[in-house]
Amino acid sequence: MVHFAANKFWEHIILLLQLYQNRIIVFFQCYEELEKLAMKKPSFKVAADATKALSLSGRLSGAQLVEIRGGKEDNFADNVFRVVFAKFRFRYQLLLITQDQKIVKDLLALNKNTSVKANSVEAKRINQYGFLSGFFCGCNLSRRKDVRLEEAF
């Protein structure tokens, strides 16, 4: 949410969220991290970016385009991603939007499980134009060859 092209991303995605009557889920731990970043010295660019992201997420939440889930009792964000994606991939098609290549490798490894039948987990990053792009980390472990944008939400 503090990526330099995040505003462009939201410009692109808002119409699709409205069209498909869907929303983006932001875990409480991510929101909490934004609050911590916003508390840093105002001279730090990340503090200003986090403050903007908090303001925008509040407006998007009010418009029911973003939903904050989870609570203080949950562990750190990466662990929450692992638990939630492992659990809910059986019922839902899930897409993680992140710049963190390490969590992507962990989550895409779920697609290698052969003992269970579940939806493939997908992960995308925001590129410099605000669009979603794949990861080029040698970790393309998706079972699916294509992901239509409307299926990702």
BALOBA-1460 file (C-alpha; in Angstrom, 3 decimals):
// residues 153
<rec num="1" residu="m" x="0.000" y="0.000" z="0.000"/>
<rec num="2" residu="v" x="3.047" y="2.234" z="0.230"/>
<rec num="3" residu="h" x="4.422" y="1.257" z="-3.179"/>
<rec num="4" residu="f" x="5.252" y="4.293" z="-5.308"/>
<rec num="5" residu="a" x="2.655" y="3.234" z="-7.920"/>
<rec num="6" residu="a" x="-0.074" y="2.346" z="-5.382"/>
<rec num="7" residu="n" x="-2.256" y="5.292" z="-6.389"/>
<rec num="8" residu="k" x="-2.160" y="4.157" z="-10.015"/>
<rec num="9" residu="f" x="-3.059" y="0.642" z="-8.883"/>
<rec num="10" residu="w" x="-6.134" y="1.914" z="-7.043"/>
<rec num="11" residu="e" x="-7.164" y="3.983" z="-10.050"/>
<rec num="12" residu="h" x="-7.092" y="0.822" z="-12.177"/>
<rec num="13" residu="i" x="-8.693" y="-1.545" z="-9.695"/>
<rec num="14" residu="i" x="-11.567" y="0.483" z="-8.230"/>
<rec num="15" residu="l" x="-13.750" y="0.163" z="-11.333"/>
<rec num="16" residu="l" x="-13.155" y="-3.592" z="-11.457"/>
<rec num="17" residu="l" x="-14.005" y="-4.000" z="-7.788"/>
<rec num="18" residu="q" x="-17.233" y="-2.094" z="-8.344"/>
<rec num="19" residu="l" x="-18.058" y="-3.969" z="-11.558"/>
<rec num="20" residu="y" x="-17.594" y="-7.393" z="-9.958"/>
<rec num="21" residu="q" x="-19.004" y="-6.299" z="-6.589"/>
<rec num="22" residu="n" x="-15.927" y="-7.454" z="-4.748"/>
<rec num="23" residu="r" x="-13.383" y="-6.060" z="-2.340"/>
<rec num="24" residu="i" x="-9.770" y="-6.340" z="-1.359"/>
<rec num="25" residu="i" x="-9.063" y="-7.795" z="2.053"/>
<rec num="26" residu="v" x="-6.323" y="-6.145" z="4.072"/>
<rec num="27" residu="f" x="-5.221" y="-7.987" z="7.179"/>
<rec num="28" residu="f" x="-5.224" y="-6.043" z="10.417"/>
<rec num="29" residu="q" x="-1.490" y="-6.689" z="10.802"/>
<rec num="30" residu="c" x="-0.807" y="-4.861" z="7.526"/>
<rec num="31" residu="y" x="-2.971" y="-1.968" z="8.649"/>
<rec num="32" residu="e" x="-1.124" y="-1.949" z="11.973"/>
<rec num="33" residu="e" x="2.221" y="-1.824" z="10.115"/>
<rec num="34" residu="l" x="0.973" y="1.213" z="8.184"/>
<rec num="35" residu="e" x="0.117" y="2.897" z="11.477"/>
<rec num="36" residu="k" x="3.632" y="2.185" z="12.799"/>
<rec num="37" residu="l" x="5.225" y="3.550" z="9.629"/>
<rec num="38" residu="a" x="3.044" y="6.658" z="9.768"/>
<rec num="39" residu="m" x="4.340" y="7.358" z="13.302"/>
<rec num="40" residu="k" x="7.923" y="7.724" z="12.077"/>
<rec num="41" residu="k" x="9.478" y="11.144" z="11.613"/>
<rec num="42" residu="p" x="7.429" y="13.177" z="9.106"/>
<rec num="43" residu="s" x="10.623" y="13.801" z="7.139"/>
<rec num="44" residu="f" x="10.775" y="10.110" z="6.191"/>
<rec num="45" residu="k" x="9.062" y="9.497" z="2.849"/>
<rec num="46" residu="v" x="7.718" y="6.159" z="4.084"/>
<rec num="47" residu="a" x="5.868" y="7.963" z="6.909"/>
<rec num="48" residu="a" x="4.152" y="10.261" z="4.419"/>
<rec num="49" residu="d" x="3.341" y="7.322" z="2.124"/>
<rec num="50" residu="a" x="1.929" y="5.321" z="5.048"/>
<rec num="51" residu="t" x="-0.222" y="8.267" z="6.146"/>
<rec num="52" residu="k" x="-1.625" y="8.574" z="2.615"/>
<rec num="53" residu="a" x="-2.234" y="4.815" z="2.495"/>
<rec num="54" residu="l" x="-4.117" y="4.915" z="5.813"/>
<rec num="55" residu="s" x="-6.286" y="7.771" z="4.595"/>
<rec num="56" residu="l" x="-7.010" y="6.040" z="1.303"/>
<rec num="57" residu="s" x="-7.760" y="2.694" z="2.959"/>
<rec num="58" residu="g" x="-10.225" y="4.466" z="5.253"/>
<rec num="59" residu="r" x="-12.043" y="5.976" z="2.273"/>
<rec num="60" residu="l" x="-12.011" y="2.673" z="0.378"/>
<rec num="61" residu="s" x="-13.258" y="0.843" z="3.449"/>
<rec num="62" residu="g" x="-16.103" y="3.339" z="3.741"/>
<rec num="63" residu="a" x="-16.952" y="2.649" z="0.093"/>
<rec num="64" residu="q" x="-16.862" y="-1.106" z="0.869"/>
<rec num="65" residu="l" x="-13.999" y="-1.708" z="-1.573"/>
<rec num="66" residu="v" x="-11.504" y="-2.641" z="1.146"/>
<rec num="67" residu="e" x="-12.223" y="-4.793" z="4.170"/>
<rec num="68" residu="i" x="-9.879" y="-4.989" z="7.153"/>
<rec num="69" residu="r" x="-9.914" y="-8.439" z="8.733"/>
<rec num="70" residu="g" x="-8.211" y="-10.000" z="11.685"/>
<rec num="71" residu="g" x="-7.252" y="-8.585" z="15.034"/>
<rec num="72" residu="k" x="-4.518" y="-7.948" z="17.544"/>
<rec num="73" residu="e" x="-4.602" y="-11.592" z="18.655"/>
<rec num="74" residu="d" x="-3.209" y="-12.716" z="15.282"/>
<rec num="75" residu="n" x="0.535" y="-13.166" z="14.816"/>
<rec num="76" residu="f" x="2.718" y="-11.182" z="12.467"/>
<rec num="77" residu="a" x="1.500" y="-10.627" z="8.899"/>
<rec num="78" residu="d" x="3.543" y="-13.325" z="7.129"/>
<rec num="79" residu="n" x="2.241" y="-16.025" z="9.453"/>
<rec num="80" residu="v" x="-1.334" y="-14.794" z="8.992"/>
<rec num="81" residu="f" x="-0.897" y="-15.013" z="5.213"/>
<rec num="82" residu="r" x="0.348" y="-18.604" z="5.499"/>
<rec num="83" residu="v" x="-2.496" y="-19.704" z="7.765"/>
<rec num="84" residu="v" x="-5.267" y="-17.926" z="5.879"/>
<rec num="85" residu="f" x="-4.118" y="-18.995" z="2.423"/>
<rec num="86" residu="a" x="-3.629" y="-22.611" z="3.514"/>
<rec num="87" residu="k" x="-7.127" y="-22.685" z="5.019"/>
<rec num="88" residu="f" x="-9.213" y="-20.740" z="2.514"/>
<rec num="89" residu="r" x="-7.726" y="-21.966" z="-0.754"/>
<rec num="90" residu="f" x="-10.102" y="-24.918" z="-0.510"/>
<rec num="91" residu="r" x="-13.152" y="-22.663" z="-0.909"/>
<rec num="92" residu="y" x="-11.834" y="-19.569" z="-2.681"/>
<rec num="93" residu="q" x="-9.470" y="-18.530" z="-5.411"/>
<rec num="94" residu="l" x="-6.912" y="-16.375" z="-3.618"/>
<rec num="95" residu="l" x="-4.544" y="-13.721" z="-4.859"/>
<rec num="96" residu="l" x="-1.887" y="-12.065" z="-2.732"/>
<rec num="97" residu="i" x="-0.756" y="-8.630" z="-3.873"/>
<rec num="98" residu="t" x="2.647" y="-7.928" z="-2.382"/>
<rec num="99" residu="q" x="6.170" y="-6.825" z="-3.184"/>
<rec num="100" residu="d" x="7.602" y="-9.413" z="-0.740"/>
<rec num="101" residu="q" x="9.223" y="-12.166" z="-2.768"/>
<rec num="102" residu="k" x="9.898" y="-14.379" z="0.265"/>
<rec num="103" residu="i" x="6.236" y="-14.720" z="1.306"/>
<rec num="104" residu="v" x="5.360" y="-15.331" z="-2.347"/>
<rec num="105" residu="k" x="7.714" y="-18.298" z="-2.485"/>
<rec num="106" residu="d" x="6.194" y="-19.706" z="0.707"/>
<rec num="107" residu="l" x="2.606" y="-19.287" z="-0.451"/>
<rec num="108" residu="l" x="3.131" y="-20.527" z="-3.992"/>
<rec num="109" residu="a" x="4.716" y="-23.660" z="-2.529"/>
<rec num="110" residu="l" x="1.196" y="-24.572" z="-1.394"/>
<rec num="111" residu="n" x="0.436" y="-25.238" z="-5.069"/>
<rec num="112" residu="k" x="2.903" y="-28.142" z="-5.025"/>
<rec num="113" residu="n" x="0.830" y="-30.068" z="-2.476"/>
<rec num="114" residu="t" x="-0.483" y="-33.202" z="-4.130"/>
<rec num="115" residu="s" x="-2.215" y="-34.737" z="-1.140"/>
<rec num="116" residu="v" x="-5.111" y="-32.266" z="-1.246"/>
<rec num="117" residu="k" x="-7.281" y="-30.833" z="-3.966"/>
<rec num="118" residu="a" x="-7.513" y="-27.073" z="-3.605"/>
<rec num="119" residu="n" x="-7.582" y="-23.909" z="-5.663"/>
<rec num="120" residu="s" x="-4.252" y="-22.627" z="-6.848"/>
<rec num="121" residu="v" x="-2.792" y="-19.736" z="-4.871"/>
<rec num="122" residu="e" x="-1.701" y="-16.774" z="-6.977"/>
<rec num="123" residu="a" x="0.597" y="-13.861" z="-6.185"/>
<rec num="124" residu="k" x="1.168" y="-10.624" z="-8.054"/>
<rec num="125" residu="r" x="3.134" y="-7.482" z="-7.467"/>
<rec num="126" residu="i" x="2.365" y="-3.901" z="-8.403"/>
<rec num="127" residu="n" x="4.599" y="-2.775" z="-11.245"/>
<rec num="128" residu="q" x="5.803" y="0.758" z="-11.976"/>
<rec num="129" residu="y" x="2.620" y="1.503" z="-13.938"/>
<rec num="130" residu="g" x="0.262" y="0.419" z="-11.165"/>
<rec num="131" residu="f" x="-0.716" y="-2.848" z="-12.856"/>
<rec num="132" residu="l" x="-0.383" y="-6.342" z="-11.430"/>
<rec num="133" residu="s" x="2.585" y="-8.336" z="-12.686"/>
<rec num="134" residu="g" x="3.931" y="-11.768" z="-11.968"/>
<rec num="135" residu="f" x="7.048" y="-12.478" z="-9.944"/>
<rec num="136" residu="f" x="10.234" y="-13.331" z="-11.775"/>
<rec num="137" residu="c" x="11.930" y="-15.227" z="-9.012"/>
<rec num="138" residu="g" x="11.988" y="-18.756" z="-10.347"/>
<rec num="139" residu="c" x="9.038" y="-19.465" z="-8.069"/>
<rec num="140" residu="n" x="6.247" y="-19.857" z="-10.600"/>
<rec num="141" residu="l" x="4.556" y="-22.741" z="-8.833"/>
<rec num="142" residu="s" x="1.040" y="-22.041" z="-9.999"/>
<rec num="143" residu="r" x="-0.990" y="-24.929" z="-11.386"/>
<rec num="144" residu="r" x="-2.878" y="-22.494" z="-13.604"/>
<rec num="145" residu="k" x="-1.451" y="-20.993" z="-16.751"/>
<rec num="146" residu="d" x="-3.721" y="-17.947" z="-16.783"/>
<rec num="147" residu="v" x="-5.564" y="-15.887" z="-14.228"/>
<rec num="148" residu="r" x="-8.292" y="-13.635" z="-15.500"/>
<rec num="149" residu="l" x="-8.483" y="-10.458" z="-13.498"/>
<rec num="150" residu="e" x="-12.130" y="-10.933" z="-12.642"/>
<rec num="151" residu="e" x="-11.304" y="-14.313" z="-11.092"/>
<rec num="152" residu="a" x="-8.685" y="-12.764" z="-8.861"/>
<rec num="153" residu="f" x="-11.221" y="-10.867" z="-6.796"/>
